[in-house]
């Protein structure tokens, strides 16, 4: 098993343990004072915990990651951008600029009242995707400065 595979397994396993601990803590509070936010948090943690389990189970059974868990997706994207920055910095900067422009564009689309609600939903999804990518790229740049 490669080092990156081991790192992914450790990241996912740790997330599974941490989400379980958080779920137990919320569960104890919900029994006494249930709130809508706590129920939502518990459901999101449960989904994330199950997703981590599926990732680990699939990797154990097949040796392949499903790449659905947010930490795995971000880990692999981060690795891709680190390599790109080290090997082709101009291409990395060009992609970073395009991503930042996409964030700006989708923010503008969301402020445009002429677009339909269906388009706004797609714009929100695209904005989230590009904003996450921009944040990862910014982190890679910050790490590279050190």
N, C-alpha and C positions, 0 to 999 in steps of 0.2 A: 504494500500500500504506500502510495506517495505521501510526502509531507503535507501537501495541500489537502489530500483526502482525509488524513488524520486530523488536520486543523478543522475541516468541515464537520467531521464527526464529533469532535470535542465541542465545537460551537453549538451544534444542534443538541447534543446531550445536555450541555449546561443550560441551554434555553429551556429544554424540557423540564429539568429539575427546578429552575427558577420560576417558570410559569406554574408548576405544581405547587410550590411553596406560596406563591401569591394567591393562587386559587384557594388554598386552605385558609389563609388569613382572611380573605374576603368572605369565605363561607361562614367563618365564625362570626363575623360582623353582621352578615345578612340575616342570620337567624334571629338576631336581637333587633336590629334596626334596618330593614330592607329599604333601599332607595333605588331609583331607576338607574342612576349612574353605576352603582355597585353591581347591579344585575347585568348591565351592558358590559362592564369590565370583566365580570366573571365569564360571560359568554365568549368574549373576544379571547380571553386567556385560554379557555377550554379549546376553542378552535385552533389557536396557535400551538397548544400542547399536543392536540391530535395530529396536526400537520407535522410537528417535529417527530412524533412517533412514526408516522407513515414514512417520512424521509429515512429515518434510521432503519425501519423494517425493510424498506425497499433496497437500501444499500446493503443490508445484511444478506438479503435473499438474492439480489442480482449483481451487486457490485456497482450499481449505477444510482446516481442521485436523481430524484424527481425534479429538483430545482424549482420547487413551489414555495418553500419556506422563505420568508423575507430575508433572513440572515444568509441563507445560501445564495440567493439571487444577488444580494448586495455584495457578498464576498467574491463571487465570481466576476461581477462587473468591476468591482474595485481592482481585482487582480488584472483584468484586461486593460483598464486604464493606466495602471502602474507600468505595465509592459509598454503600452503605447507611448507614454510620456518618456520613458527611458530610451526607447528605440527610435521613435519618430516624434520629437517634441512639437514640430510645426503642425503635424497632423492632429496631435492631441489638442493643441490650442485652437485649431480650426474647428474641431468637434465641440470644444468647450464653448466657443463663440456661437456656433449654431444652436447648441442646447440653450444657452442664455437667451438667444433671440427667440427660440420656441417658447420659453417661459414668458417672455414679454408679450409675444403674439397671443398666447392663450389667455393671459390676463386681460389683454385688450378685447379679445372675443367675449370674455365673460362680462365685460362692462358694456358691450354692444347690445342694446335692447332690441335691435332689429332681428337678432338671431332667435330661432325658435328654442323652446325649452329643451327639446330633444338634442339640439346642437349644443346647448349649454351643458348638458350632462356629459356629452362626449368631450367638450372643451375642459370640463373639470377633471375628467379621467386623464386626458392628455397633459394637462397642467401638472397634475400630481406626478405623473410618470417623468416628465421632463425636469420638474423641480427636484425630485429625488436624484435623478441622474446628475443634475448640476451640483447638488450638495456633495455627492460622492466624488465628483471630479474636483471640486474645491478642496475636499479633504485630502485627496491625492496630491494636489499641488502644495498644500500646507505641509504634508508629510515630507515631500521632496525638498522643501526649503531647509529642513532641519539637518 
